[in-house]
Amino acid sequence: MGKTTLGEDAYGKIKGLIQDGYYQPGMPLPEKELSERLNMSRTPIREALKRLQEDMIVVIRPHLGAFVATLDLTQLCSLYEVREALEGMLARLNCKAGNPTRPYSDLLEEYRKISRLPDLETREGKYNILNSEYDQLLLKYCANPMLAKLVRSQQEKVLAFHFVSHIIPIFPDIGAKERMGVLEAIIDKAPDAAEERSRYRIRSSLQRIIDYVIHDYAKEGQA
């Protein structure tokens, strides 16, 4: 693996500052401040900010500079439409006859064990670990490097969007149940069911976000 360029290094560090909450949604990202903080020239900083804009994490406004992005429901819906198609195909490809069933069965059993834990906070923490394993497992066995790359890209964008919005709710039990349904279809080698359940998981996730946003805005209007 080649050495990381200054632009890539700046990209990762600025993204980390945003994800850690140092820069909040809507806040400016002054090049001079970032340059001093990261001990880099402005050239890699500008390169990083442009990449972050492509990821929808940053917005660059002419004559004003870069700002941390805020939630745009239109963009979010478009992103989820792409994600639905990609992850549906990902689940379908995991149903290939040559794929082993044991990894999916083991993961499904872990989900079932955690779902029986009495404490929601404990379940949520353990689900987060399993959800990452779920993503990696499906990427590992899809046997399509181009699709895997596209899915990773979309997942990163969604995670960044979730953070900068600060309003994305967590429904650990519902999300886990939906992933379990996808795993069951993959174990049964049922590509149509696996794709539809994966698509449904993304659609329902988006709907929960939209419902939450509308509810949140309604409360603000009543305040």
C-alpha positions in Angstrom: 0.0 0.0 0.0 1.4 3.4 -1.0 2.1 6.3 1.4 -0.8 8.6 2.3 -0.7 11.9 0.5 -1.0 15.2 2.4 -4.4 15.7 0.8 -5.6 12.3 2.0 -4.1 12.9 5.4 -5.9 16.3 5.7 -9.1 14.7 4.4 -9.1 12.1 7.2 -8.2 14.6 9.9 -10.8 17.2 9.0 -13.5 14.5 8.6 -12.5 13.3 12.1 -12.8 16.8 13.6 -16.3 17.0 12.1 -17.3 13.5 13.3 -16.0 14.2 16.7 -18.1 17.3 17.0 -15.3 19.9 17.1 -16.9 21.5 14.1 -20.7 21.5 14.3 -23.3 21.7 11.4 -23.2 25.1 9.8 -19.9 26.2 11.3 -17.2 27.7 9.1 -14.0 25.7 8.3 -11.4 28.5 7.8 -8.5 27.4 5.8 -6.0 29.4 7.9 -7.3 27.8 11.1 -7.2 24.3 9.7 -3.8 24.9 8.3 -2.4 25.9 11.7 -4.3 23.1 13.5 -3.1 20.4 11.2 0.3 21.9 10.6 -0.1 21.8 6.8 -0.1 24.3 4.0 -3.4 25.4 2.5 -3.0 23.3 -0.6 -3.8 19.9 0.9 -6.5 21.6 3.1 -8.3 22.9 0.0 -7.9 19.5 -1.7 -9.5 17.8 1.4 -12.3 20.3 1.6 -13.2 19.7 -2.0 -13.3 15.9 -1.4 -15.5 16.5 1.7 -17.8 18.6 -0.4 -18.2 15.6 -2.8 -19.1 13.5 0.2 -21.7 16.0 1.2 -20.0 16.6 4.5 -18.9 20.1 3.6 -20.4 22.9 1.6 -18.1 25.4 -0.2 -19.7 28.8 -0.8 -18.2 31.2 -3.3 -16.5 34.2 -1.6 -17.5 32.8 1.8 -15.4 29.6 2.2 -16.2 26.1 3.5 -18.8 25.2 6.1 -19.9 22.0 7.7 -23.0 20.7 5.9 -26.4 20.7 7.4 -29.2 18.2 6.6 -30.9 18.6 3.2 -33.8 16.1 3.0 -33.8 16.2 -0.8 -30.1 15.1 -0.9 -30.7 12.5 1.8 -33.6 11.0 -0.1 -31.5 10.8 -3.3 -28.7 9.2 -1.4 -31.0 6.6 0.1 -32.4 5.8 -3.3 -29.0 4.9 -4.5 -28.2 3.1 -1.4 -31.4 1.0 -1.7 -30.4 -0.1 -5.2 -26.8 -0.9 -4.3 -27.5 -2.8 -1.1 -30.3 -4.7 -2.6 -27.9 -6.0 -5.3 -25.3 -6.6 -2.6 -27.7 -8.9 -0.7 -28.7 -10.7 -3.9 -25.1 -11.5 -4.8 -24.5 -12.9 -1.4 -27.0 -15.7 -2.3 -24.6 -17.3 -4.8 -24.5 -21.0 -4.5 -20.8 -21.1 -3.8 -20.9 -18.8 -0.8 -20.7 -20.6 2.6 -23.7 -20.3 4.9 -21.8 -20.6 8.2 -20.6 -17.0 8.5 -24.2 -15.7 8.0 -25.6 -18.3 10.4 -23.1 -17.4 13.1 -23.9 -13.7 12.7 -27.6 -14.3 12.8 -27.2 -16.3 16.0 -25.3 -13.4 17.6 -28.1 -11.0 16.7 -30.6 -13.3 18.3 -28.6 -13.6 21.5 -28.3 -9.8 21.8 -31.9 -9.3 21.0 -32.7 -11.2 24.2 -30.6 -8.9 26.5 -32.9 -6.9 28.8 -31.1 -3.6 28.7 -31.6 -1.4 25.6 -28.4 0.5 26.0 -26.4 -2.7 26.2 -28.2 -4.1 23.2 -27.5 -0.9 21.2 -23.8 -1.0 21.9 -23.5 -4.7 20.9 -25.7 -4.2 17.8 -23.4 -1.4 16.6 -20.5 -3.9 16.6 -22.6 -6.6 14.8 -23.9 -4.0 12.2 -20.3 -3.3 11.2 -19.7 -7.1 10.9 -22.9 -7.4 8.9 -21.7 -4.8 6.4 -18.2 -6.3 6.1 -19.6 -9.8 5.7 -21.9 -8.9 2.8 -19.1 -6.9 1.1 -16.7 -9.8 1.5 -18.9 -12.3 -0.3 -20.5 -10.2 -3.0 -17.6 -11.1 -5.4 -18.0 -7.8 -7.2 -15.2 -5.3 -6.3 -16.9 -2.4 -8.2 -20.2 -2.9 -6.3 -18.3 -3.2 -3.0 -16.5 0.0 -3.7 -19.7 1.9 -4.5 -21.5 0.5 -1.4 -18.6 1.5 0.9 -18.7 5.0 -0.6 -22.5 5.3 0.0 -22.2 4.0 3.5 -19.6 6.5 4.4 -21.7 9.3 3.0 -24.7 8.2 5.0 -22.7 8.0 8.2 -21.4 11.5 7.6 -24.9 12.8 6.9 -26.2 11.2 10.0 -23.6 12.9 12.1 -23.9 16.4 10.8 -27.6 16.4 11.0 -27.6 15.6 14.7 -31.2 14.5 14.5 -31.0 10.9 13.2 -32.7 8.7 15.8 -31.5 5.2 16.7 -33.9 2.3 16.5 -31.5 -0.6 17.4 -34.1 -3.4 17.8 -35.9 -2.5 14.5 -32.7 -2.2 12.6 -31.4 -5.5 14.0 -34.6 -7.3 13.1 -34.4 -6.1 9.5 -30.8 -7.2 9.2 -31.7 -10.6 10.6 -34.4 -10.9 7.9 -31.8 -10.3 5.2 -29.4 -12.9 6.7 -32.2 -15.5 6.9 -32.9 -15.0 3.2 -29.2 -15.3 2.3 -28.9 -18.5 4.3 -31.9 -19.9 2.4 -30.2 -18.9 -0.9 -33.3 -16.8 -1.8 -32.0 -13.9 -3.9 -35.4 -12.2 -4.5 -36.2 -12.2 -0.8 -32.7 -11.1 0.2 -32.8 -8.2 -2.2 -36.3 -7.1 -1.3 -35.6 -7.3 2.5 -32.4 -5.3 2.0 -34.2 -2.7 0.0 -37.0 -2.6 2.6 -34.4 -2.1 5.3 -33.1 1.0 3.6 -36.6 2.4 2.7 -37.9 2.0 6.3 -34.7 3.5 7.7 -35.2 6.6 5.5 -38.9 6.8 6.5 -38.0 6.7 10.2 -35.6 9.6 9.6 -38.2 11.6 7.7 -40.9 11.0 10.3 -38.5 12.1 13.0 -37.5 15.2 11.1 -41.1 16.2 10.5 -42.0 15.5 14.2 -38.9 17.5 15.3 -39.8 20.5 13.1 -43.4 20.4 14.3 -42.3 20.6 17.9 -40.0 23.6 17.0 -42.9 25.3 15.4 -45.0 24.9 18.5 -42.3 26.3 20.8 
